[in-house]
Amino acid sequence: MTVKYLAKRGNTYQFARRVPNDIRATLNINHWRWSLKTDSRTEAEIVCRRHAVETDQIIDQVRNGTYRQFTDEEIDNLAVQWGLEFQLVNSDNIATTVFPNAFQPLEPMGEEEKNPVFASRDALQSAVERWLQEHNKAPNKGTADWDKLIDACLDEYLVGNPEISDEWLAILAERGLDFSGNYLPVVERPRRVDQRSKLSSVFGDFKAGDHDLDTGTISEYQLSVDRFISVFGDLDINDITRERVKEYRDLLRNLPARPPNEIRRLPIEQQVQWAEGKETKRIGQNAINKNFLGVKAALNHADKETSILSDPHWRNPFDGFSKRPKKADNPRRRFTDDQIKIVFSSDIKAPTTVAKFWIPIVLFYTGARLTEISQLHVSDVILDPIPHLHLENLDDEDPIAAKKLKTESSHRTVPLHQDLIEVGFLEYVASVRKSGHKHLFPELPHHKREGVGDLVSRDFINRFRALGRSRPESGLNTKSLVTHSLRHTFRVAALSAGDQKFVEIIMGHYVSGVSIQVYGSEAYIMPELLAGKVLRKMELPPVDKDFLHSEARRWIAL
């Protein structure tokens, strides 16, 4: 059994993961290495997988510019230190720069700014950047910490140089000097926003308040707030207008639905730019609605529970933008018991490749998604403590080796159904392992990163619909039945399993509640528990296992 990033040092297990090249400069490390403080492999695997998810999140945060290495206090202290040193060296020269006729220039000491009156944010940023060259611990450019540091330094600069303001008029008047009042162009200080009025703070107050939302829903709300902030910044909620929401809605309409991993890591605007001119699918209305939920809830909370909103006639700017998705012309549905019997029988035209044979069968017996099964590595089929699949996100510099799941909760173990084992699936896995291939289905185009299993899906659909055309009474020739209908079939069959929370875990959905509090998030990686709670209590539609086993023999050695 192989668990990614698990290593052993002496008698103790440790987590060891290589930091991707593109984020090393930000983190200033090449590897994550943490002792798991146990000599028990079972305990180590649980903690190791948790660290894998945590480091996945760090990688995503660094790549989308939201990762924070410094606390607000550390940033403020660094800004104060810069401000004091800047004033010590440049305060006199600011006066001579602004009023060259009133003050005599001083002899340079060599450390002064060439022009200490900054006309732009970029000029101030360059000065801070030069100063930071002498400091070992400082934020990297392009990070959230860097932007916050520049904001703090700007405050220090403006507060520390009142001579740039109109107070100088009184000083000059005392000296009998006339001044027209035309100042040099100087960087403007943005309007000060009360921390309590910022969207992030209002949403934090909403989360801490009295609501009946479960943890999964709150996570979705948080994601929508983070995404909005990534586009517009952490706005004062009074500045979130219908015009801004419309701009956001229009941006989301052009957001690609399933871009490659390297594109998905980019800011939203860059993802939209990448998709321009391409026929790639955009996110649907359901996804757009989800991206509104957290911000809309925070604004409603501010209206009802606080006095932050200044407009007495305020109306939630998101009202009217959450449209009902168009009803599908051909809504997906499950296969009936009779249809499943036909689909996996000699009545259907035989598949022509090993992936086209095995993948539909595995989907039927696991309820997994097409991409999850198509991208499997041989090492993801694990026999201990019981045969199961290990489904995980895998960030890899080699795009062919990388894997991507739909959501964080999709990271899970899926126990193998006994019928799938009896058909010969493990024998096929052993033959591929012996051949030395990394992927369980090496023939598939893993370099594509997206749509790896599309050809398999299209072939499966074409084969059962072809029979449906010759036998209309079967009901198979319909656009409502697709490869994903196998997942629906599994889900309906699992209704007989009892506690549906564990069914949702096997399906890769987020769950919470009393039924899994004993196990916590570890329930996702406990195949024996899931097999006992779900597989052994459910009844899938019967198929001709003898026929499938006989067919499997010719694919096992390929």
LUMVODO-406332 format. One record per residue (C-alpha): residue number from 1; residue in one letter; x, y, z. Coordinates in steps of 0.001 Angstrom, whole numbers. Layout:
<sites>
k|r|xx|yy|zz
NUM|a|X|Y|Z
...
</sites>
This chain:
<sites>
k|r|xx|yy|zz
1|m|0|0|0
2|t|1537|3325|-1115
3|v|532|6606|508
4|k|1803|9727|-1182
5|y|4409|11748|789
6|l|4694|9174|3605
7|a|8274|8349|4586
8|k|9958|6648|7511
9|r|12962|7907|9432
10|g|14197|5390|11920
11|n|11121|4117|13740
12|t|9088|7280|13196
13|y|7026|8213|10161
14|q|7229|11626|8564
15|f|5504|13673|5891
16|a|7868|14623|3052
17|r|6704|16582|19
18|r|8593|18551|-2598
19|v|7484|22181|-2999
20|p|6619|22934|-6661
21|n|9258|25076|-8380
22|d|6920|27967|-9152
23|i|6098|28710|-5484
24|r|9484|28087|-3829
25|a|10483|31749|-3986
26|t|7352|32678|-2020
27|l|7673|29997|653
28|n|11495|30084|770
29|i|11609|26314|1192
30|n|12199|23417|-1164
31|h|10432|20699|812
32|w|7824|20203|3518
33|r|9122|17760|6125
34|w|7180|17148|9308
35|s|7486|14371|11831
36|l|4183|12527|12246
37|k|5315|11549|15768
38|t|4155|7956|15529
39|d|5542|4555|14655
40|s|2051|3280|13739
41|r|1578|3184|9975
42|t|-2215|3391|10298
43|e|-2032|6575|12382
44|a|689|7982|10127
45|e|-1391|7481|6983
46|i|-4319|9422|8445
47|v|-2129|12391|9477
48|c|-138|12222|6233
49|r|-3268|12533|4105
50|r|-4388|15479|6219
51|h|-1028|17204|5575
52|a|-1410|16434|1859
53|v|-4719|18316|1774
54|e|-3236|21198|3810
55|t|-252|21576|1476
56|d|-2564|21362|-1550
57|q|-4402|24369|-86
58|i|-1136|26262|470
59|i|-109|25607|-3146
60|d|-3449|26920|-4416
61|q|-3287|29998|-2139
62|v|233|30907|-3263
63|r|-722|30535|-6910
64|n|-3884|32636|-6634
65|g|-2215|35345|-4509
66|t|-4137|34833|-1245
67|y|-1449|33099|850
68|r|-444|34913|4042
69|q|2912|34224|5736
70|f|2890|37301|7951
71|t|415|38459|10589
72|d|-1088|41944|10387
73|e|992|42935|13414
74|e|4216|41817|11726
75|i|3305|43778|8598
76|d|2517|46912|10638
77|n|5775|46631|12591
78|l|7759|46319|9360
79|a|5979|49376|7913
80|v|6674|51433|11065
81|q|10346|50483|10907
82|w|10523|51545|7259
83|g|8727|54807|8024
84|l|11096|55720|10862
85|e|14207|55007|8805
86|f|12779|56809|5781
87|q|11994|59910|7827
88|l|15409|59871|9477
89|v|17137|60080|6114
90|n|14668|61981|3922
91|s|12507|64353|6030
92|d|14671|67449|5378
93|n|14961|66704|1685
94|i|11174|66483|1346
95|a|10918|70112|2417
96|t|13620|71284|-16
97|t|11975|69296|-2818
98|v|8535|70790|-2252
99|f|9753|74359|-1593
100|p|13135|74789|-3290
101|n|13000|78619|-2941
102|a|12320|78542|794
103|f|14891|76016|1954
104|q|18500|75512|1070
105|p|19424|72057|-272
106|l|21416|69901|2112
107|e|24615|68061|1452
108|p|23716|64520|388
109|m|24607|61678|2738
110|g|24298|59024|49
111|e|21233|57204|1379
112|e|18540|59724|423
113|e|15856|59063|-2156
114|k|16522|60905|-5406
115|n|12962|62252|-5233
116|p|11491|61675|-1774
117|v|8095|63063|-2789
118|f|6460|60010|-4314
119|a|4065|60872|-7120
120|s|2765|57307|-7443
121|r|2322|54070|-5570
122|d|4942|52469|-7820
123|a|7535|55042|-6732
124|l|6843|54325|-3066
125|q|6888|50589|-3744
126|s|10346|50872|-5352
127|a|11666|52681|-2264
128|v|10282|50003|45
129|e|11708|47308|-2188
130|r|15213|48835|-1986
131|w|14948|49112|1792
132|l|13862|45478|2127
133|q|17041|44240|435
134|e|18738|44533|3828
135|h|16058|42453|5584
136|n|16060|38674|5529
137|k|12407|38245|6461
138|a|10120|40195|4177
139|p|7083|39468|1986
140|n|7630|38543|-1624
141|k|6266|40718|-4407
142|g|2955|39669|-5880
143|t|1670|38186|-2622
144|a|-1187|39312|-404
145|d|1381|40152|2303
146|w|3279|42400|-110
147|d|176|44408|-1029
148|k|-703|44815|2641
149|l|2854|45982|3442
150|i|2774|48639|700
151|d|-592|49872|2005
152|a|857|50126|5518
153|c|4011|51902|4295
154|l|1865|54370|2365
155|d|31|55244|5575
156|e|3337|55709|7395
157|y|4624|57912|4587
158|l|1620|60254|4504
159|v|1171|60470|8268
160|g|4899|61045|8761
161|n|5084|63919|6252
162|p|2441|66510|7166
163|e|4552|69139|5396
164|i|3133|67871|2109
165|s|-323|68943|3276
166|d|-1783|72473|3495
167|e|-298|72936|6959
168|w|2689|74297|5075
169|l|648|77409|4157
170|a|617|78604|7755
171|i|4335|77928|8138
172|l|5238|79867|5002
173|a|2922|82745|5931
174|e|4781|83120|9228
175|r|7987|83524|7203
176|g|6452|86174|4978
177|l|6646|83968|1890
178|d|3932|83818|-742
179|f|2891|80390|-2066
180|s|365|79789|-4808
181|g|-827|76497|-3331
182|n|148|74309|-6276
183|y|1640|71181|-4768
184|l|3783|68665|-6544
185|p|1840|65577|-7663
186|v|1935|63125|-4794
187|v|553|59650|-4253
188|e|-2981|59806|-2876
189|r|-4018|57971|227
190|p|-7036|55765|-458
191|r|-10186|56396|1540
192|r|-9804|54820|4948
193|v|-12185|51888|5365
194|d|-13263|50890|8838
195|q|-12149|47297|9366
196|r|-15645|46422|10555
197|s|-17096|47587|7228
198|k|-14895|45377|5079
199|l|-16575|42436|3377
200|s|-14238|39913|5003
201|s|-15072|41245|8496
202|v|-18816|41349|7844
203|f|-18747|37785|6559
204|g|-16693|36710|9576
205|d|-19328|38263|11835
206|f|-22028|36418|9874
207|k|-20229|33072|10317
208|a|-19859|33607|14043
209|g|-23515|34568|14409
210|d|-26715|32591|14722
211|h|-27384|30625|11531
212|d|-28443|27081|10736
213|l|-25981|26429|7904
214|d|-23790|23326|8012
215|t|-20017|23395|7653
216|g|-20111|22445|3979
217|t|-22415|25330|3095
218|i|-20306|27795|5085
219|s|-17232|26567|3163
220|e|-19025|27267|-134
221|y|-20016|30726|1126
222|q|-16419|31436|2171
223|l|-15173|30404|-1266
224|s|-17603|32790|-2958
225|v|-16500|35668|-696
226|d|-12809|34921|-1341
227|r|-13428|34865|-5077
228|f|-15256|38215|-5007
229|i|-12432|39763|-2957
230|s|-9840|38375|-5389
231|v|-11488|40440|-8134
232|f|-12431|43703|-6369
233|g|-10405|43694|-3172
234|d|-11758|43709|382
235|l|-14330|46452|-197
236|d|-16331|48499|2232
237|i|-19736|46843|1850
238|n|-21233|50291|1191
239|d|-19227|50288|-2055
240|i|-20722|47006|-3344
241|t|-23218|48362|-5874
242|r|-25439|46811|-8525
243|e|-23019|48084|-11167
244|r|-20189|46187|-9497
245|v|-22318|43037|-9164
246|k|-23227|43270|-12858
247|e|-19536|43559|-13717
248|y|-18850|40487|-11584
249|r|-21759|38548|-13132
250|d|-20505|39330|-16649
251|l|-17005|38208|-15695
252|l|-18298|34906|-14289
253|r|-20313|34238|-17440
254|n|-17036|34068|-19351
255|l|-15206|31922|-16779
256|p|-14150|28533|-18215
257|a|-15824|25578|-16487
258|r|-12988|23063|-16478
259|p|-9713|24735|-17482
260|p|-6373|22909|-17149
261|n|-4821|23009|-13688
262|e|-2210|25602|-14670
263|i|-5019|27919|-15860
264|r|-7328|27201|-12909
265|r|-4641|28535|-10561
266|l|-4657|31959|-12230
267|p|-6796|34927|-11093
268|i|-10300|34947|-12575
269|e|-9542|37746|-15036
270|q|-6615|35795|-16498
271|q|-8721|32623|-16741
272|v|-11296|34593|-18729
273|q|-8565|35989|-20993
274|w|-7279|32466|-21608
275|a|-10770|31294|-22620
276|e|-11357|34153|-25083
277|g|-11730|32826|-28604
278|k|-11765|29212|-27411
279|e|-14767|26889|-27616
280|t|-14221|25737|-24053
281|k|-17348|25406|-21936
282|r|-18193|28274|-19540
283|i|-19630|27833|-16059
284|g|-23421|27567|-15925
285|q|-26007|29623|-14086
286|n|-25941|27266|-11102
287|a|-22227|27943|-10590
288|i|-22749|31688|-11066
289|n|-25479|31647|-8413
290|k|-23152|29845|-5985
291|n|-20544|32565|-6466
292|f|-23083|35120|-5211
293|l|-24244|33296|-2078
294|g|-21592|34232|487
295|v|-21410|37916|-405
296|k|-25194|38209|-595
297|a|-25583|36537|2821
298|a|-22967|38850|4358
299|l|-24771|41922|3028
300|n|-28136|40706|4322
301|h|-26519|40098|7707
302|a|-25108|43642|7747
303|d|-28526|45058|6912
304|k|-30402|43141|9605
305|e|-27847|42841|12402
306|t|-25570|45916|12158
307|s|-25634|49641|11436
308|i|-22772|49545|8930
309|l|-24852|50271|5830
310|s|-25281|54028|5475
311|d|-28097|54133|2895
312|p|-31530|54055|4643
313|h|-33106|52826|1392
314|w|-30511|50105|864
315|r|-31428|47066|-1214
316|n|-29183|44051|-1640
317|p|-27356|44675|-4942
318|f|-27356|40936|-5688
319|d|-31170|40800|-5791
320|g|-32322|39777|-9245
321|f|-28941|38486|-10427
322|s|-29422|34890|-9220
323|k|-31400|33538|-12141
324|r|-33051|30138|-12211
325|p|-31016|27800|-14422
326|k|-32631|26769|-17666
327|k|-34381|23457|-17392
328|a|-32484|20799|-19306
329|d|-34175|19545|-22452
330|n|-32944|16052|-21642
331|p|-32491|15742|-17862
332|r|-30131|12967|-16855
333|r|-31644|9904|-15265
334|r|-30498|6539|-14022
335|f|-30566|3236|-15885
336|t|-33410|900|-14976
337|d|-32605|-2610|-13796
338|d|-33514|-4021|-17239
339|q|-31382|-1424|-19015
340|i|-28348|-2188|-16832
341|k|-28763|-5890|-17602
342|i|-28690|-5080|-21340
343|v|-25833|-2558|-21141
344|f|-23504|-5124|-19577
345|s|-24448|-8070|-21790
346|s|-23578|-9625|-25121
347|d|-26482|-7714|-26691
348|i|-24291|-4610|-26819
349|k|-21487|-4308|-29340
350|a|-18228|-5380|-27691
351|p|-15764|-2631|-26687
352|t|-12542|-2375|-28671
353|t|-10053|-1319|-25981
354|v|-9273|-2248|-22407
355|a|-10342|1174|-21043
356|k|-13646|1028|-22926
357|f|-14320|-2353|-21330
358|w|-13288|-1678|-17723
359|i|-14152|1968|-17027
360|p|-17971|1690|-17405
361|i|-17931|-1410|-15194
362|v|-15863|318|-12496
363|l|-18156|3367|-12640
364|f|-21200|1141|-12138
365|y|-19732|-630|-9092
366|t|-18178|2451|-7399
367|g|-20476|5395|-8212
368|a|-17352|7442|-8965
369|r|-17010|10177|-11565
370|l|-15605|9467|-15026
371|t|-12511|11632|-14523
372|e|-11752|10054|-11151
373|i|-11552|6574|-12646
374|s|-9937|7557|-15962
375|q|-6955|9252|-14243
376|l|-6263|6466|-11716
377|h|-2697|5364|-11121
378|v|-1966|1691|-10552
379|s|-854|2627|-7026
380|d|-4335|4001|-6322
381|v|-5737|453|-6188
382|i|-4883|-679|-2653
383|l|-5504|-4108|-1129
384|d|-4977|-3365|2568
385|p|-7005|-3402|4821
386|i|-9569|-4304|2129
387|p|-9440|-3731|-1632
388|h|-10267|-85|-2319
389|l|-9506|2904|-4545
390|h|-7601|5900|-3245
391|l|-8912|9015|-5014
392|e|-6775|12117|-4521
393|n|-5667|15411|-5990
394|l|-2076|15114|-7112
395|d|-150|18242|-8054
396|d|2826|17233|-10183
397|e|5222|19140|-12395
398|d|4664|16405|-14973
399|p|1172|17169|-16330
400|i|759|13547|-17384
401|a|1176|12364|-13789
402|a|-1037|15011|-12189
403|k|-4588|14242|-11050
404|k|-7474|16544|-10244
405|l|-10685|15931|-8314
406|k|-13810|18057|-8454
407|t|-13761|19196|-4806
408|e|-11691|18790|-1645
409|s|-14252|16311|-291
410|s|-13688|14210|-3418
411|h|-10400|13135|-1800
412|r|-11474|9778|-367
413|t|-11258|6001|-390
414|v|-13845|3917|-2232
415|p|-14118|249|-1239
416|l|-14360|-2192|-4143
417|h|-17634|-4048|-4536
418|q|-17256|-7822|-4205
419|d|-18896|-8348|-7613
420|l|-16272|-6111|-9261
421|i|-13557|-8238|-7681
422|e|-15250|-11443|-8864
423|v|-15450|-10125|-12420
424|g|-11629|-9965|-12423
425|f|-10775|-6314|-11834
426|l|-7916|-7019|-9419
427|e|-6418|-9460|-11891
428|y|-6403|-6695|-14485
429|v|-4770|-4318|-11995
430|a|-2057|-6896|-11261
431|s|-1324|-7304|-14973
432|v|-923|-3538|-15470
433|r|1266|-3276|-12369
434|k|3459|-6050|-13719
435|s|3847|-4216|-17033
436|g|5301|-1188|-15211
437|h|2744|1422|-16289
438|k|1989|4351|-13962
439|h|-1643|4766|-15080
440|l|-4245|2068|-14670
441|f|-5497|2845|-18179
442|p|-2280|3811|-19980
443|e|-3895|4066|-23424
444|l|-5852|7202|-22451
445|p|-4540|10693|-23357
446|h|-3350|11671|-19876
447|h|-1367|14621|-21265
448|k|-4680|16424|-21941
449|r|-5395|16975|-18239
450|e|-9068|17564|-19131
451|g|-11438|15113|-20748
452|v|-9116|12141|-20295
453|g|-12062|9727|-20371
454|d|-14150|11507|-23017
455|l|-13465|8924|-25740
456|v|-14466|6106|-23399
457|s|-17666|7903|-22478
458|r|-18563|8615|-26098
459|d|-17947|4993|-27080
460|f|-20082|3675|-24213
461|i|-22968|5989|-25103
462|n|-22760|5172|-28821
463|r|-22833|1423|-28134
464|f|-25919|1366|-25919
465|r|-27781|3935|-28019
466|a|-27107|1897|-31158
467|l|-28899|-1027|-29537
468|g|-31643|1347|-28428
469|r|-32284|2333|-32030
470|s|-32726|-1294|-33060
471|r|-34797|-2100|-29964
472|p|-36907|996|-29158
473|e|-38677|-797|-26321
474|s|-35395|-818|-24368
475|g|-35542|2974|-23956
476|l|-31776|3215|-24420
477|n|-31822|5551|-27398
478|t|-32287|8757|-25400
479|k|-30092|11738|-24556
480|s|-31224|11450|-20943
481|l|-29003|8395|-20520
482|v|-25283|9133|-20520
483|t|-22185|7705|-18873
484|h|-22892|9771|-15749
485|s|-26189|7852|-15461
486|l|-24125|4995|-14002
487|r|-23366|7261|-11025
488|h|-27072|8066|-10648
489|t|-27851|4351|-10775
490|f|-25386|3675|-7939
491|r|-26810|6557|-5891
492|v|-30404|5319|-6189
493|a|-29369|1749|-5345
494|a|-27594|3073|-2231
495|l|-30838|4483|-844
496|s|-31313|1071|744
497|a|-28004|1363|2625
498|g|-29430|3146|5655
499|d|-27331|6095|6820
500|q|-27058|8265|3706
501|k|-24213|10353|5135
502|f|-21813|7501|4440
503|v|-23227|7118|933
504|e|-22430|10798|349
505|i|-18847|10174|1509
506|i|-18392|7345|-1000
507|m|-19879|9597|-3686
508|g|-17337|12313|-2839
509|h|-19733|14862|-1344
510|y|-19114|16951|1768
511|v|-21081|15783|4816
512|s|-21419|16782|8444
513|g|-23689|15872|11313
514|v|-24138|13504|14222
515|s|-23765|10313|12202
516|i|-20063|10827|11497
517|q|-18959|12845|14522
518|v|-17416|9688|15977
519|y|-15145|9381|12932
520|g|-14683|13005|11806
521|s|-12996|13691|8471
522|e|-11137|10362|8781
523|a|-14370|8676|7637
524|y|-13351|9602|4088
525|i|-10258|7406|4330
526|m|-11686|4417|6226
527|p|-12597|1880|3509
528|e|-13635|-861|5969
529|l|-16093|1499|7646
530|l|-17544|2619|4290
531|a|-17863|-937|3022
532|g|-19775|-1954|6146
533|k|-22008|1116|6155
534|v|-22810|1151|2429
535|l|-21631|-1610|63
536|r|-22707|-4555|2179
537|k|-26155|-3027|2734
538|m|-27043|-1953|-811
539|e|-28221|-3924|-3817
540|l|-27097|-2861|-7266
541|p|-29156|-3974|-10283
542|p|-28089|-7534|-11222
543|v|-25833|-8122|-14222
544|d|-24474|-11257|-15900
545|k|-21225|-11614|-13941
546|d|-20265|-14827|-15729
547|f|-20428|-13019|-19073
548|l|-18377|-10073|-17766
549|h|-15794|-12413|-16257
550|s|-15379|-14300|-19516
551|e|-14989|-11000|-21382
552|a|-12549|-9718|-18779
553|r|-10130|-12553|-19446
554|r|-9138|-11201|-22836
555|w|-8415|-7771|-21348
556|i|-6548|-8839|-18210
557|a|-3234|-9419|-19946
558|l|-3451|-6287|-22166
</sites>
